[in-house]
Amino acid sequence: MLKLPLLLSLLFTVLHTLAQSDMDTLHHRKIFVTSGLGWGFAVGETSDVLQAKFSNSLGLDIGLANKHYFVYPSIDFLSFAYNQRIRDPDYAYELEKGRSNFYMLNLAGGVRKQLDKLNIYAYAGPGVGVVVEPRAAVSTGQNKVTIENTSYLTPSLRGGVGADYRIGGFFLFIETGWLHTFRHMQERQVNVMSLYGGLKTDVTKLRDNVIRVIGGE
């Protein structure tokens, strides 16, 4: 999994070099709300534990004073079908076909290159999140099975590449990313490839109006 961070680093360098020729950028000093829909695909050791389900993300694309760079805070709401592989000593049975959720808060920085109405970009940064795993609680006396959730906090790293295209007052975007969490699941390392598509909506005027109101103008 070290190959992807190296590729991201190389892409950052290439985009930075190309971006120096930009005369303007559609994202300069602007703020966009990003809303994406897609999937997260577990890769490597956890691929037999987690299977992709429909997921989504929300974030802010914040253009900086240097037009080639941006800050990209975001939240991933990743859902997976879950098959337990390691016995939990607190539960008598292992669970099949459950549901696991990842709620990941990311703070990434990025670089972009403008090609007319098209932008290509790369981003990377640290994060933290909550991972939820289901368990089957069986009451033999009542002939009842209850799904209980266990959760834990984990630091993470996230990076990715994407492209957006301007249509009127908003952008259509598609991006793919890589997420690594530093706590294991079912004694396995967790690595997730995400694929999102969606909209970026310009909210710069809203920010400016709020500043004017706070400033009493």
C-alpha positions as protocol buffer text, in pm:
chain_id: "A"
residue {
  index: 1
  type: MET
  ca { x: 0 y: 0 z: 0 }
}
residue {
  index: 2
  type: LEU
  ca { x: 301 y: 230 z: 4 }
}
residue {
  index: 3
  type: LYS
  ca { x: 280 y: 270 z: -373 }
}
residue {
  index: 4
  type: LEU
  ca { x: -24 y: 497 z: -361 }
}
residue {
  index: 5
  type: PRO
  ca { x: 128 y: 760 z: -126 }
}
residue {
  index: 6
  type: LEU
  ca { x: 434 y: 767 z: -354 }
}
residue {
  index: 7
  type: LEU
  ca { x: 212 y: 816 z: -659 }
}
residue {
  index: 8
  type: LEU
  ca { x: 23 y: 1095 z: -481 }
}
residue {
  index: 9
  type: SER
  ca { x: 351 y: 1266 z: -394 }
}
residue {
  index: 10
  type: LEU
  ca { x: 461 y: 1245 z: -757 }
}
residue {
  index: 11
  type: LEU
  ca { x: 126 y: 1382 z: -877 }
}
residue {
  index: 12
  type: PHE
  ca { x: 151 y: 1673 z: -632 }
}
residue {
  index: 13
  type: THR
  ca { x: 490 y: 1761 z: -778 }
}
residue {
  index: 14
  type: VAL
  ca { x: 368 y: 1740 z: -1139 }
}
residue {
  index: 15
  type: LEU
  ca { x: 55 y: 1947 z: -1073 }
}
residue {
  index: 16
  type: HIS
  ca { x: 255 y: 2207 z: -883 }
}
residue {
  index: 17
  type: THR
  ca { x: 494 y: 2245 z: -1178 }
}
residue {
  index: 18
  type: LEU
  ca { x: 213 y: 2271 z: -1432 }
}
residue {
  index: 19
  type: ALA
  ca { x: 8 y: 2509 z: -1219 }
}
residue {
  index: 20
  type: GLN
  ca { x: 274 y: 2779 z: -1227 }
}
residue {
  index: 21
  type: SER
  ca { x: 161 y: 2869 z: -1581 }
}
residue {
  index: 22
  type: ASP
  ca { x: -202 y: 2938 z: -1477 }
}
residue {
  index: 23
  type: MET
  ca { x: -313 y: 3299 z: -1526 }
}
residue {
  index: 24
  type: ASP
  ca { x: -635 y: 3248 z: -1330 }
}
residue {
  index: 25
  type: THR
  ca { x: -834 y: 2976 z: -1157 }
}
residue {
  index: 26
  type: LEU
  ca { x: -1203 y: 2919 z: -1113 }
}
residue {
  index: 27
  type: HIS
  ca { x: -1143 y: 2827 z: -746 }
}
residue {
  index: 28
  type: HIS
  ca { x: -917 y: 3118 z: -643 }
}
residue {
  index: 29
  type: ARG
  ca { x: -1015 y: 3243 z: -293 }
}
residue {
  index: 30
  type: LYS
  ca { x: -1351 y: 3067 z: -320 }
}
residue {
  index: 31
  type: ILE
  ca { x: -1530 y: 2820 z: -98 }
}
residue {
  index: 32
  type: PHE
  ca { x: -1727 y: 2527 z: -238 }
}
residue {
  index: 33
  type: VAL
  ca { x: -1946 y: 2278 z: -56 }
}
residue {
  index: 34
  type: THR
  ca { x: -1881 y: 1930 z: -195 }
}
residue {
  index: 35
  type: SER
  ca { x: -2142 y: 1657 z: -184 }
}
residue {
  index: 36
  type: GLY
  ca { x: -2049 y: 1316 z: -320 }
}
residue {
  index: 37
  type: LEU
  ca { x: -2216 y: 977 z: -359 }
}
residue {
  index: 38
  type: GLY
  ca { x: -2040 y: 650 z: -428 }
}
residue {
  index: 39
  type: TRP
  ca { x: -1879 y: 348 z: -268 }
}
residue {
  index: 40
  type: GLY
  ca { x: -1590 y: 243 z: -48 }
}
residue {
  index: 41
  type: PHE
  ca { x: -1410 y: -78 z: -143 }
}
residue {
  index: 42
  type: ALA
  ca { x: -1205 y: -262 z: 119 }
}
residue {
  index: 43
  type: VAL
  ca { x: -877 y: -384 z: -25 }
}
residue {
  index: 44
  type: GLY
  ca { x: -614 y: -621 z: 107 }
}
residue {
  index: 45
  type: GLU
  ca { x: -666 y: -809 z: 431 }
}
residue {
  index: 46
  type: THR
  ca { x: -1014 y: -677 z: 512 }
}
residue {
  index: 47
  type: SER
  ca { x: -1169 y: -760 z: 174 }
}
residue {
  index: 48
  type: ASP
  ca { x: -1319 y: -1078 z: 323 }
}
residue {
  index: 49
  type: VAL
  ca { x: -1470 y: -881 z: 613 }
}
residue {
  index: 50
  type: LEU
  ca { x: -1608 y: -569 z: 441 }
}
residue {
  index: 51
  type: GLN
  ca { x: -1804 y: -549 z: 115 }
}
residue {
  index: 52
  type: ALA
  ca { x: -1902 y: -221 z: -49 }
}
residue {
  index: 53
  type: LYS
  ca { x: -2238 y: -56 z: 13 }
}
residue {
  index: 54
  type: PHE
  ca { x: -2367 y: 284 z: -95 }
}
residue {
  index: 55
  type: SER
  ca { x: -2176 y: 565 z: 82 }
}
residue {
  index: 56
  type: ASN
  ca { x: -2145 y: 943 z: 71 }
}
residue {
  index: 57
  type: SER
  ca { x: -1919 y: 1232 z: 164 }
}
residue {
  index: 58
  type: LEU
  ca { x: -1949 y: 1601 z: 253 }
}
residue {
  index: 59
  type: GLY
  ca { x: -1671 y: 1858 z: 250 }
}
residue {
  index: 60
  type: LEU
  ca { x: -1542 y: 2207 z: 182 }
}
residue {
  index: 61
  type: ASP
  ca { x: -1307 y: 2298 z: -103 }
}
residue {
  index: 62
  type: ILE
  ca { x: -1139 y: 2615 z: 26 }
}
residue {
  index: 63
  type: GLY
  ca { x: -923 y: 2805 z: -224 }
}
residue {
  index: 64
  type: LEU
  ca { x: -620 y: 2977 z: -71 }
}
residue {
  index: 65
  type: ALA
  ca { x: -446 y: 3306 z: -148 }
}
residue {
  index: 66
  type: ASN
  ca { x: -199 y: 3106 z: -355 }
}
residue {
  index: 67
  type: LYS
  ca { x: -437 y: 2997 z: -631 }
}
residue {
  index: 68
  type: HIS
  ca { x: -259 y: 2665 z: -688 }
}
residue {
  index: 69
  type: TYR
  ca { x: -345 y: 2525 z: -345 }
}
residue {
  index: 70
  type: PHE
  ca { x: -656 y: 2448 z: -140 }
}
residue {
  index: 71
  type: VAL
  ca { x: -765 y: 2306 z: 193 }
}
residue {
  index: 72
  type: TYR
  ca { x: -1007 y: 2015 z: 184 }
}
residue {
  index: 73
  type: PRO
  ca { x: -1179 y: 1925 z: 514 }
}
residue {
  index: 74
  type: SER
  ca { x: -1435 y: 1649 z: 465 }
}
residue {
  index: 75
  type: ILE
  ca { x: -1640 y: 1378 z: 630 }
}
residue {
  index: 76
  type: ASP
  ca { x: -1676 y: 1030 z: 483 }
}
residue {
  index: 77
  type: PHE
  ca { x: -1984 y: 827 z: 570 }
}
residue {
  index: 78
  type: LEU
  ca { x: -1876 y: 481 z: 456 }
}
residue {
  index: 79
  type: SER
  ca { x: -2104 y: 177 z: 481 }
}
residue {
  index: 80
  type: PHE
  ca { x: -2012 y: -188 z: 435 }
}
residue {
  index: 81
  type: ALA
  ca { x: -2167 y: -530 z: 454 }
}
residue {
  index: 82
  type: TYR
  ca { x: -1983 y: -702 z: 740 }
}
residue {
  index: 83
  type: ASN
  ca { x: -1881 y: -1064 z: 797 }
}
residue {
  index: 84
  type: GLN
  ca { x: -1717 y: -1139 z: 1131 }
}
residue {
  index: 85
  type: ARG
  ca { x: -1404 y: -1357 z: 1108 }
}
residue {
  index: 86
  type: ILE
  ca { x: -1261 y: -1348 z: 1462 }
}
residue {
  index: 87
  type: ARG
  ca { x: -1459 y: -1465 z: 1764 }
}
residue {
  index: 88
  type: ASP
  ca { x: -1539 y: -1191 z: 2015 }
}
residue {
  index: 89
  type: PRO
  ca { x: -1510 y: -1339 z: 2367 }
}
residue {
  index: 90
  type: ASP
  ca { x: -1806 y: -1126 z: 2482 }
}
residue {
  index: 91
  type: TYR
  ca { x: -2040 y: -1291 z: 2229 }
}
residue {
  index: 92
  type: ALA
  ca { x: -2120 y: -1659 z: 2174 }
}
residue {
  index: 93
  type: TYR
  ca { x: -2169 y: -1640 z: 1797 }
}
residue {
  index: 94
  type: GLU
  ca { x: -2000 y: -1484 z: 1497 }
}
residue {
  index: 95
  type: LEU
  ca { x: -2208 y: -1254 z: 1277 }
}
residue {
  index: 96
  type: GLU
  ca { x: -2258 y: -1285 z: 902 }
}
residue {
  index: 97
  type: LYS
  ca { x: -2416 y: -1025 z: 671 }
}
residue {
  index: 98
  type: GLY
  ca { x: -2416 y: -744 z: 924 }
}
residue {
  index: 99
  type: ARG
  ca { x: -2347 y: -375 z: 862 }
}
residue {
  index: 100
  type: SER
  ca { x: -2040 y: -172 z: 955 }
}
residue {
  index: 101
  type: ASN
  ca { x: -2007 y: 207 z: 933 }
}
residue {
  index: 102
  type: PHE
  ca { x: -1707 y: 438 z: 919 }
}
residue {
  index: 103
  type: TYR
  ca { x: -1745 y: 806 z: 1014 }
}
residue {
  index: 104
  type: MET
  ca { x: -1417 y: 968 z: 913 }
}
residue {
  index: 105
  type: LEU
  ca { x: -1322 y: 1334 z: 960 }
}
residue {
  index: 106
  type: ASN
  ca { x: -1039 y: 1432 z: 724 }
}
residue {
  index: 107
  type: LEU
  ca { x: -825 y: 1745 z: 697 }
}
residue {
  index: 108
  type: ALA
  ca { x: -636 y: 1741 z: 370 }
}
residue {
  index: 109
  type: GLY
  ca { x: -436 y: 1990 z: 168 }
}
residue {
  index: 110
  type: GLY
  ca { x: -419 y: 1982 z: -209 }
}
residue {
  index: 111
  type: VAL
  ca { x: -288 y: 2125 z: -533 }
}
residue {
  index: 112
  type: ARG
  ca { x: -479 y: 2173 z: -860 }
}
residue {
  index: 113
  type: LYS
  ca { x: -426 y: 2249 z: -1227 }
}
residue {
  index: 114
  type: GLN
  ca { x: -685 y: 2439 z: -1431 }
}
residue {
  index: 115
  type: LEU
  ca { x: -753 y: 2342 z: -1793 }
}
residue {
  index: 116
  type: ASP
  ca { x: -1020 y: 2591 z: -1906 }
}
residue {
  index: 117
  type: LYS
  ca { x: -1340 y: 2476 z: -1729 }
}
residue {
  index: 118
  type: LEU
  ca { x: -1176 y: 2153 z: -1613 }
}
residue {
  index: 119
  type: ASN
  ca { x: -966 y: 2122 z: -1298 }
}
residue {
  index: 120
  type: ILE
  ca { x: -756 y: 1824 z: -1195 }
}
residue {
  index: 121
  type: TYR
  ca { x: -633 y: 1795 z: -839 }
}
residue {
  index: 122
  type: ALA
  ca { x: -464 y: 1580 z: -577 }
}
residue {
  index: 123
  type: TYR
  ca { x: -496 y: 1592 z: -199 }
}
residue {
  index: 124
  type: ALA
  ca { x: -370 y: 1418 z: 115 }
}
residue {
  index: 125
  type: GLY
  ca { x: -380 y: 1461 z: 490 }
}
residue {
  index: 126
  type: PRO
  ca { x: -452 y: 1313 z: 834 }
}
residue {
  index: 127
  type: GLY
  ca { x: -786 y: 1237 z: 991 }
}
residue {
  index: 128
  type: VAL
  ca { x: -970 y: 1071 z: 1274 }
}
residue {
  index: 129
  type: GLY
  ca { x: -1288 y: 871 z: 1284 }
}
residue {
  index: 130
  type: VAL
  ca { x: -1524 y: 629 z: 1452 }
}
residue {
  index: 131
  type: VAL
  ca { x: -1556 y: 271 z: 1325 }
}
residue {
  index: 132
  type: VAL
  ca { x: -1867 y: 73 z: 1414 }
}
residue {
  index: 133
  type: GLU
  ca { x: -1871 y: -310 z: 1412 }
}
residue {
  index: 134
  type: PRO
  ca { x: -2188 y: -517 z: 1468 }
}
residue {
  index: 135
  type: ARG
  ca { x: -2219 y: -814 z: 1702 }
}
residue {
  index: 136
  type: ALA
  ca { x: -2490 y: -1077 z: 1747 }
}
residue {
  index: 137
  type: ALA
  ca { x: -2624 y: -1095 z: 2102 }
}
residue {
  index: 138
  type: VAL
  ca { x: -2826 y: -1417 z: 2142 }
}
residue {
  index: 139
  type: SER
  ca { x: -3080 y: -1469 z: 2420 }
}
residue {
  index: 140
  type: THR
  ca { x: -3151 y: -1842 z: 2425 }
}
residue {
  index: 141
  type: GLY
  ca { x: -3418 y: -1807 z: 2692 }
}
residue {
  index: 142
  type: GLN
  ca { x: -3622 y: -1562 z: 2482 }
}
residue {
  index: 143
  type: ASN
  ca { x: -3524 y: -1714 z: 2144 }
}
residue {
  index: 144
  type: LYS
  ca { x: -3407 y: -1371 z: 2036 }
}
residue {
  index: 145
  type: VAL
  ca { x: -3107 y: -1235 z: 1845 }
}
residue {
  index: 146
  type: THR
  ca { x: -3018 y: -867 z: 1889 }
}
residue {
  index: 147
  type: ILE
  ca { x: -2763 y: -674 z: 1685 }
}
residue {
  index: 148
  type: GLU
  ca { x: -2535 y: -473 z: 1912 }
}
residue {
  index: 149
  type: ASN
  ca { x: -2272 y: -227 z: 1792 }
}
residue {
  index: 150
  type: THR
  ca { x: -1920 y: -188 z: 1922 }
}
residue {
  index: 151
  type: SER
  ca { x: -1726 y: 123 z: 1823 }
}
residue {
  index: 152
  type: TYR
  ca { x: -1379 y: 266 z: 1858 }
}
residue {
  index: 153
  type: LEU
  ca { x: -1183 y: 578 z: 1764 }
}
residue {
  index: 154
  type: THR
  ca { x: -895 y: 559 z: 1518 }
}
residue {
  index: 155
  type: PRO
  ca { x: -650 y: 802 z: 1356 }
}
residue {
  index: 156
  type: SER
  ca { x: -627 y: 778 z: 979 }
}
residue {
  index: 157
  type: LEU
  ca { x: -460 y: 898 z: 661 }
}
residue {
  index: 158
  type: ARG
  ca { x: -649 y: 989 z: 343 }
}
residue {
  index: 159
  type: GLY
  ca { x: -535 y: 1091 z: -3 }
}
residue {
  index: 160
  type: GLY
  ca { x: -672 y: 1094 z: -352 }
}
residue {
  index: 161
  type: VAL
  ca { x: -705 y: 1249 z: -696 }
}
residue {
  index: 162
  type: GLY
  ca { x: -1000 y: 1399 z: -877 }
}
residue {
  index: 163
  type: ALA
  ca { x: -1135 y: 1627 z: -1146 }
}
residue {
  index: 164
  type: ASP
  ca { x: -1420 y: 1878 z: -1162 }
}
residue {
  index: 165
  type: TYR
  ca { x: -1588 y: 2053 z: -1455 }
}
residue {
  index: 166
  type: ARG
  ca { x: -1777 y: 2380 z: -1443 }
}
residue {
  index: 167
  type: ILE
  ca { x: -2140 y: 2381 z: -1558 }
}
residue {
  index: 168
  type: GLY
  ca { x: -2310 y: 2714 z: -1493 }
}
residue {
  index: 169
  type: GLY
  ca { x: -2274 y: 2811 z: -1129 }
}
residue {
  index: 170
  type: PHE
  ca { x: -2153 y: 2476 z: -998 }
}
residue {
  index: 171
  type: PHE
  ca { x: -1905 y: 2198 z: -1071 }
}
residue {
  index: 172
  type: LEU
  ca { x: -1953 y: 1829 z: -1140 }
}
residue {
  index: 173
  type: PHE
  ca { x: -1673 y: 1626 z: -982 }
}
residue {
  index: 174
  type: ILE
  ca { x: -1543 y: 1273 z: -965 }
}
residue {
  index: 175
  type: GLU
  ca { x: -1264 y: 1156 z: -737 }
}
residue {
  index: 176
  type: THR
  ca { x: -1102 y: 843 z: -607 }
}
residue {
  index: 177
  type: GLY
  ca { x: -929 y: 821 z: -272 }
}
residue {
  index: 178
  type: TRP
  ca { x: -739 y: 593 z: -38 }
}
residue {
  index: 179
  type: LEU
  ca { x: -810 y: 565 z: 335 }
}
residue {
  index: 180
  type: HIS
  ca { x: -589 y: 391 z: 590 }
}
residue {
  index: 181
  type: THR
  ca { x: -687 y: 354 z: 955 }
}
residue {
  index: 182
  type: PHE
  ca { x: -429 y: 284 z: 1224 }
}
residue {
  index: 183
  type: ARG
  ca { x: -643 y: 44 z: 1425 }
}
residue {
  index: 184
  type: HIS
  ca { x: -697 y: -308 z: 1298 }
}
residue {
  index: 185
  type: MET
  ca { x: -1035 y: -465 z: 1230 }
}
residue {
  index: 186
  type: GLN
  ca { x: -1070 y: -838 z: 1295 }
}
residue {
  index: 187
  type: GLU
  ca { x: -688 y: -850 z: 1336 }
}
residue {
  index: 188
  type: ARG
  ca { x: -648 y: -710 z: 983 }
}
residue {
  index: 189
  type: GLN
  ca { x: -512 y: -382 z: 849 }
}
residue {
  index: 190
  type: VAL
  ca { x: -784 y: -155 z: 711 }
}
residue {
  index: 191
  type: ASN
  ca { x: -739 y: 6 z: 370 }
}
residue {
  index: 192
  type: VAL
  ca { x: -1030 y: 143 z: 170 }
}
residue {
  index: 193
  type: MET
  ca { x: -1048 y: 273 z: -186 }
}
residue {
  index: 194
  type: SER
  ca { x: -1332 y: 523 z: -232 }
}
residue {
  index: 195
  type: LEU
  ca { x: -1502 y: 642 z: -549 }
}
residue {
  index: 196
  type: TYR
  ca { x: -1732 y: 945 z: -538 }
}
residue {
  index: 197
  type: GLY
  ca { x: -1915 y: 1160 z: -788 }
}
residue {
  index: 198
  type: GLY
  ca { x: -2122 y: 1468 z: -713 }
}
residue {
  index: 199
  type: LEU
  ca { x: -2152 y: 1845 z: -703 }
}
residue {
  index: 200
  type: LYS
  ca { x: -1944 y: 2138 z: -581 }
}
residue {
  index: 201
  type: THR
  ca { x: -2155 y: 2445 z: -500 }
}
residue {
  index: 202
  type: ASP
  ca { x: -2004 y: 2793 z: -465 }
}
residue {
  index: 203
  type: VAL
  ca { x: -2090 y: 2941 z: -123 }
}
residue {
  index: 204
  type: THR
  ca { x: -1835 y: 3225 z: -131 }
}
residue {
  index: 205
  type: LYS
  ca { x: -2106 y: 3494 z: -141 }
}
residue {
  index: 206
  type: LEU
  ca { x: -2271 y: 3341 z: 164 }
}
residue {
  index: 207
  type: ARG
  ca { x: -1939 y: 3361 z: 350 }
}
residue {
  index: 208
  type: ASP
  ca { x: -1893 y: 3725 z: 245 }
}
residue {
  index: 209
  type: ASN
  ca { x: -2247 y: 3814 z: 355 }
}
residue {
  index: 210
  type: VAL
  ca { x: -2188 y: 3655 z: 696 }
}
residue {
  index: 211
  type: ILE
  ca { x: -1865 y: 3851 z: 737 }
}
residue {
  index: 212
  type: ARG
  ca { x: -2042 y: 4176 z: 648 }
}
residue {
  index: 213
  type: VAL
  ca { x: -2318 y: 4106 z: 900 }
}
residue {
  index: 214
  type: ILE
  ca { x: -2071 y: 4021 z: 1176 }
}
residue {
  index: 215
  type: GLY
  ca { x: -1868 y: 4329 z: 1089 }
}
residue {
  index: 216
  type: GLY
  ca { x: -2177 y: 4549 z: 1107 }
}
residue {
  index: 217
  type: GLU
  ca { x: -2146 y: 4675 z: 749 }
}
